[in-house]
Amino acid sequence: QVQLVESGGGLVQAGGSLRLSCAASGIGFNIFAMGWHRQAPGKPRELVAVIAAGGSTNYADAVKGRFTISRDNAKKTVYLQMNSLKPEDAAVYYCNAALGHSRYWGSGTLVTVAS
């Protein structure tokens, strides 16, 4: 059974930092692309960052230079370091694993940014 479990969300002041973690089980983690998406109330889910199996990364323009995605294949965990947080970064953040037509999602972790 595939499980993606996010953690690390919470309340932070604008300008602060958080690090999200997503622990995976039930998949060959090393060969999956891993990503973080977010969804704010009343808005569609959007891609935040993705890291390929080989380690290359891509970011949404809104987070470039502030967020960093990384992965630890030995721990089957993907991270999202979020710095200089803004109120518009507040959302539920979802972890995603993708390989070909296979897609798996975590249940999300809430990030709240106080202005």
C-alpha positions in Angstrom: 0.0 0.0 0.0 1.4 3.4 -1.0 1.5 6.0 1.6 2.8 9.6 1.5 2.7 11.3 4.8 3.4 15.0 5.1 4.5 16.9 8.2 6.0 20.2 9.2 3.1 22.5 8.5 2.0 25.1 11.0 1.6 28.8 11.7 4.5 31.1 10.9 4.9 34.9 10.7 5.5 36.5 7.3 9.2 36.4 6.5 9.7 33.2 8.5 10.6 29.7 7.5 9.2 26.2 7.6 10.5 22.9 6.3 7.9 20.4 5.1 8.7 16.7 5.0 7.0 13.9 3.1 7.8 10.3 4.0 7.0 7.7 1.4 6.3 4.0 1.7 5.1 1.3 -0.6 6.8 2.7 -3.7 10.2 2.4 -5.3 11.0 5.9 -4.1 14.3 6.2 -6.0 12.6 6.1 -9.4 9.7 8.4 -8.7 9.6 12.1 -9.4 8.5 13.8 -6.2 6.6 17.1 -6.0 4.9 19.6 -3.8 1.7 21.2 -4.7 -0.5 23.6 -2.8 -4.1 24.6 -2.7 -5.4 27.8 -1.1 -9.1 28.2 -0.3 -11.2 28.9 -3.4 -8.2 28.3 -5.7 -7.1 25.4 -7.8 -4.3 23.1 -6.7 -1.0 24.4 -8.2 2.5 22.9 -8.6 5.1 24.4 -6.2 8.2 22.4 -6.9 9.3 19.1 -8.4 12.4 17.0 -8.1 13.1 14.3 -10.7 14.5 10.9 -9.8 17.9 12.1 -11.0 17.7 15.2 -8.8 16.9 18.0 -11.3 14.4 20.5 -9.9 11.8 22.9 -11.2 9.9 25.6 -9.3 6.8 27.7 -9.8 7.8 31.3 -10.5 6.1 32.5 -7.3 8.5 30.5 -5.1 11.8 30.6 -7.0 14.6 31.8 -4.9 12.6 31.3 -1.7 11.7 27.5 -1.7 14.1 24.6 -2.1 13.0 21.0 -2.8 15.3 18.1 -1.9 15.1 14.4 -1.5 16.8 11.7 0.6 16.4 8.4 -1.2 17.8 6.4 1.7 15.1 7.8 4.0 12.4 7.8 1.2 11.7 11.4 2.1 11.2 14.6 0.1 11.6 18.0 1.7 10.4 21.5 1.0 12.4 24.3 2.7 10.3 27.4 2.6 12.0 30.7 3.4 10.8 34.3 3.3 7.2 33.1 3.6 4.4 35.5 2.4 0.8 35.5 3.3 0.0 34.3 -0.2 2.0 31.1 0.5 -0.7 30.0 2.9 -2.3 26.8 1.7 -2.6 23.1 2.2 0.6 21.6 0.8 0.4 18.2 -0.8 3.2 15.7 -1.6 3.0 13.9 -4.9 4.8 10.9 -6.3 4.7 10.4 -10.1 6.1 7.7 -12.4 4.6 7.3 -15.9 0.8 7.1 -15.5 1.1 6.4 -11.8 0.2 9.3 -9.4 0.1 9.2 -5.6 -0.9 11.9 -3.2 -0.6 12.6 0.5 -3.4 14.0 2.5 -1.7 17.4 3.0 -0.3 19.6 5.6 -1.6 23.1 6.4 0.7 26.2 6.2 -0.7 29.4 7.7 1.3 32.6 7.3 0.4 35.5 9.5 1.0 39.0 8.2 
